[in-house]
Amino acid sequence: MAVEQEIERADRHRAAARPSARKRRPDGEERRCGWCRSVLPAQESVGRPRLYCGQACRQRAYEQRSATAKAGLSADVVLVTRTELDGLQDRLYQLRCAIEDVQTLLTEKPTKAELERSLAELVRSTGRLDRLWLNGKAAG
């Protein structure tokens, strides 16, 4: 009987030690690295939650914090290149135009094909805006 209990205890221990699916925060979102924004693995131990996926990301974040402090900038300042800002503004303008086109079409009793075409254009214009992450990779 003791052997069976020991085997059962070992099985429970192995099951608890197995990497589980990615942990989500209480609000339902996955935890991401504070530097590269990659999804962090599930935390298997107690203690403070991880902020970075590895030492390299931790070091880059430290370097960025040091540089912004030396420059006298606050921690919530985001620096982007003119090219990145122009690209983002162009994408947002395309999205606004696509939304206006759909709104106009809806006032004109569109056919199903026209509505499908217009909505497909709206989805296309969003591009990868849902995946846009502002991070420190390009800075510094």
C-alpha positions in Angstrom: 0.0 0.0 0.0 2.8 2.4 0.8 4.4 1.8 -2.6 1.1 2.8 -4.3 0.8 5.9 -2.3 4.4 6.9 -3.1 3.8 6.3 -6.8 0.6 8.4 -6.7 2.4 11.2 -4.9 5.2 11.1 -7.5 2.7 11.3 -10.3 1.0 14.3 -8.7 4.5 16.0 -8.3 5.3 15.3 -12.0 2.0 16.7 -13.1 2.5 19.8 -11.1 6.0 20.3 -12.5 4.9 20.0 -16.1 4.8 23.2 -18.0 1.2 24.3 -18.3 -0.4 26.4 -21.0 0.5 30.0 -21.0 -0.8 31.8 -17.9 -3.1 34.6 -18.4 -3.4 37.6 -16.1 -6.6 37.9 -14.1 -8.0 40.3 -16.8 -7.6 37.5 -19.4 -4.5 38.8 -21.2 -1.2 36.9 -21.5 1.8 38.2 -19.6 4.4 39.7 -21.9 8.0 40.6 -21.6 8.6 44.2 -20.6 11.1 44.7 -23.4 10.4 42.5 -26.5 6.7 41.9 -25.8 7.0 38.2 -26.4 4.6 36.0 -24.3 6.1 35.0 -21.1 6.1 31.3 -20.1 3.8 30.2 -17.3 5.3 30.9 -13.9 5.8 27.6 -12.1 7.1 28.9 -8.8 6.0 31.3 -6.1 7.4 34.7 -5.9 7.4 37.8 -7.9 6.1 37.4 -11.5 8.7 37.6 -14.2 8.9 40.9 -16.0 11.3 39.9 -18.8 11.8 36.7 -20.9 15.6 36.7 -20.2 18.7 38.5 -19.1 19.2 40.2 -22.5 15.8 41.9 -22.3 16.3 42.8 -18.7 19.6 44.5 -19.7 18.2 46.4 -22.6 15.4 47.7 -20.4 17.9 48.8 -17.8 19.9 50.6 -20.5 16.8 52.3 -21.7 15.8 53.4 -18.2 19.3 54.7 -17.6 19.4 56.6 -20.9 16.1 58.3 -20.3 17.0 59.2 -16.8 20.3 60.8 -18.0 18.4 62.7 -20.7 15.9 64.0 -18.0 12.9 62.3 -19.6 10.1 60.7 -17.6 9.6 57.0 -17.7 6.3 57.2 -19.7 7.9 59.0 -22.6 7.8 57.0 -25.9 10.3 57.9 -28.6 9.6 56.9 -32.2 11.3 57.8 -35.4 9.6 60.2 -37.8 9.2 57.3 -40.3 7.5 55.1 -37.7 5.1 57.9 -36.7 4.3 58.7 -40.4 3.6 55.1 -41.1 1.3 54.8 -38.1 -0.5 58.0 -39.1 -0.9 56.7 -42.6 -2.4 53.4 -41.4 -4.8 55.2 -39.1 -5.9 57.6 -41.9 -6.6 54.6 -44.2 -8.7 53.0 -41.4 -10.7 56.2 -40.9 -11.4 56.5 -44.6 -12.5 52.8 -44.8 -14.9 53.4 -41.8 -16.3 56.5 -43.5 -16.9 54.5 -46.7 -18.8 51.8 -44.8 -20.9 54.5 -43.0 -21.7 56.2 -46.3 -22.6 52.9 -47.9 -24.9 52.0 -45.1 -27.0 55.1 -45.8 -27.5 54.0 -49.5 -29.1 50.6 -49.0 -26.2 48.6 -50.3 -26.4 45.2 -52.0 -24.9 42.3 -50.1 -21.9 42.2 -52.5 -21.2 45.9 -52.0 -21.4 45.6 -48.3 -19.1 42.6 -48.3 -16.6 44.4 -50.5 -16.7 47.5 -48.3 -16.3 45.5 -45.1 -13.4 43.5 -46.6 -11.7 46.7 -47.4 -12.2 47.9 -43.8 -10.7 44.7 -42.4 -7.8 45.0 -44.9 -7.1 48.6 -43.9 -6.7 47.6 -40.2 -3.7 45.6 -41.3 -1.8 44.5 -38.2 -2.9 47.4 -36.0 -4.3 44.9 -33.5 -0.7 43.5 -33.2 1.0 46.9 -32.9 3.3 47.0 -29.8 5.2 50.0 -28.9 8.4 48.7 -27.3 11.9 49.7 -26.7 13.6 47.6 -29.3 14.1 50.4 -31.8 15.0 53.0 -29.2 18.4 53.5 -27.9 
